[in-house]
Amino acid sequence: MGRAELAALRGRLAALPTLREGLAAAGFDARGTKRSLGQHFLFDLNLTDKIARSARAPGAPSDAALLGATVVEVGPGPGGLTRSLLAAGAEVVAVEKDERVAAVLASLVDAAEGRLTLHVDDALAVDWTALAPRGAIICANLPYNVATPLIVNWLTAPWPLWWRSATVMVQREVGARLVAAPGEDDYGRLAVLTGVRASATRLFDVPPSAFVPPPKVWSSVVRLDPSTASDAPVAMLEAVTAAAFGQRRKMLRSSLKTLTKDPEALLAEVGIMPTERAERVPVADFVRLAEAHAAMTARAKP
């Protein structure tokens, strides 16, 4: 897309009804969002523009932050962030589960003239590698009820990951868990998995008043950038961290008994004290534990 085409697209977007008007025209009351879908809509386009700019690739111009990029969005709602992504030059692939909301986006699909593809589907069930091209950018105000499993899905995809960055709005407590370091209260399985596959940065927080209807909690915008290399055994890592953090206040020699009959031998294999607790173990040591457990399991097979 050239600058002239982008300017024309922005003109069409500006001519659309406001987000509230679009919902009203479709007979959709924003106060009637489905709690079961974790819906909280953003109407502040200044905020959605800020989120879109945060997703840009290093060195991209701020006035066309996503020019030429394919962006995956989950739960577009009335399309506030979608408009900002399109205005930043992106080609958007959006997945929306609620058919009522998808109908609201019809005028935006028309205005985008082929640069917005809308899939009415369950984001937890779609095949992302088939839906989005390799190297796509993820940018979304994630529905609260699917945020963590979606992020885990994206982090555990085959290596190298199909996405090149993910800028997502999540509950602030989830954001804290994504960026937590060893020794911090929020450090756990999600932080370890994130640390293995990506670097995580919490960019800014968003108050409940920014949403309709307002949630009971603050939100955070977090950016994930995949690591340059990661061949860690992710499935085994998930098993190790599930055992270790399942009883996080216990020493590893006790908590890892749900994983192996001889946890002290496993810990000795990688030089971790059996009296250590999961909340203090660095990401790199969890990777070594997973690798050692995989090797010991393979040796034990007849």
NORGIQUI-V487274 format. One record per pair of residues at least 12 apart in sequence whose ideal C-beta (glycine too) atoms are under 6 Angstrom apart, sorted by the first residue. I is the first residue (numbers start at 0). J is the second residue. D is the distance in Angstrom with one decimal. If there is no record, write none. Layout:
((I/J/D) (I/J/D))
//
This chain:
((5/88/5.5) (9/86/5.3) (11/110/4.3) (12/82/5.4) (12/86/5.8) (12/110/5.9) (15/106/6.0) (15/110/5.8) (18/42/5.0) (18/77/4.5) (18/79/5.4) (21/77/5.9) (21/103/5.6) (22/77/5.4) (22/103/5.8) (25/102/5.7) (25/103/4.5) (27/99/5.8) (27/103/5.7) (29/211/4.7) (30/212/5.8) (36/97/5.8) (36/142/5.7) (37/142/3.6) (37/143/3.8) (37/144/3.7) (39/210/4.0) (39/214/5.1) (40/76/4.5) (40/77/5.7) (40/211/5.0) (41/79/4.7) (41/140/5.8) (43/209/5.9) (47/79/4.5) (47/80/4.4) (47/83/4.1) (48/83/4.7) (50/220/5.9) (51/83/4.0) (51/84/5.1) (51/87/4.7) (52/64/4.9) (53/166/5.1) (53/202/5.4) (54/136/5.6) (54/138/4.0) (54/166/3.9) (63/88/4.4) (64/87/4.5) (65/87/4.2) (65/88/5.0) (65/89/3.8) (66/88/3.3) (68/89/5.1) (68/136/5.2) (69/90/5.0) (69/132/5.5) (69/135/4.6) (70/84/5.1) (70/89/4.2) (70/91/5.2) (70/136/4.9) (70/138/5.2) (71/92/5.2) (71/131/4.9) (71/135/5.3) (71/137/4.8) (72/91/5.8) (72/93/4.5) (72/139/4.8) (73/94/5.2) (73/122/4.6) (73/139/4.4) (73/141/5.9) (74/142/4.6) (75/93/4.5) (75/95/5.5) (76/100/5.8) (77/103/5.4) (78/104/5.2) (78/107/4.7) (80/140/5.7) (85/111/5.6) (90/114/4.9) (91/115/4.8) (92/116/5.0) (92/131/5.4) (93/117/5.1) (94/118/4.9) (94/120/5.6) (94/122/4.8) (95/119/6.0) (96/121/5.4) (98/119/5.7) (101/119/4.8) (104/117/5.9) (122/149/6.0) (123/145/5.8) (128/161/5.2) (133/161/5.1) (134/163/5.2) (135/162/5.4) (136/164/5.3) (137/162/5.2) (137/165/3.8) (138/166/4.8) (139/167/5.5) (140/168/4.3) (141/167/5.2) (141/169/5.6) (143/170/5.6) (146/169/4.6) (146/173/5.7) (147/173/5.9) (154/192/5.5) (154/196/4.6) (155/233/5.1) (158/229/5.9) (160/225/4.8) (164/224/5.2) (165/223/4.3) (166/222/4.7) (167/221/5.9) (168/218/5.3) (168/220/5.1) (170/216/5.4) (171/217/4.3) (171/218/5.9) (171/219/4.6) (174/201/5.2) (174/219/3.1) (174/221/4.8) (176/189/4.6) (176/190/5.9) (177/193/5.2) (177/199/4.7) (177/221/5.3) (178/199/4.6) (178/201/5.0) (181/279/5.5) (181/281/5.2) (182/279/5.6) (186/278/5.5) (187/244/5.0) (188/240/4.3) (188/244/5.2) (191/240/5.2) (191/282/5.4) (191/285/5.1) (194/282/3.7) (195/229/5.8) (195/231/5.0) (195/282/6.0) (196/229/5.4) (197/223/4.3) (197/224/5.8) (197/225/5.0) (197/226/5.9) (198/224/5.2) (199/221/6.0) (199/223/5.3) (200/222/5.0) (201/219/5.4) (201/221/5.2) (202/220/4.6) (202/222/5.8) (203/220/5.5) (204/217/5.5) (204/219/5.2) (205/218/4.4) (231/286/4.7) (232/289/5.2) (232/293/5.1) (235/289/4.3) (235/292/5.8) (235/293/4.7) (236/289/4.1) (239/288/5.1) (239/289/4.9) (239/292/6.0) (242/254/6.0) (242/255/5.3) (242/257/4.7) (242/258/3.9) (243/277/3.8) (244/277/5.0) (247/277/5.1) (247/278/5.5) (250/274/4.9) (251/266/5.9) (251/275/5.3) (252/273/3.7) (265/292/5.9) (268/291/4.4) (269/287/4.3) (269/288/5.7) (269/291/5.1) (271/284/5.9))
//
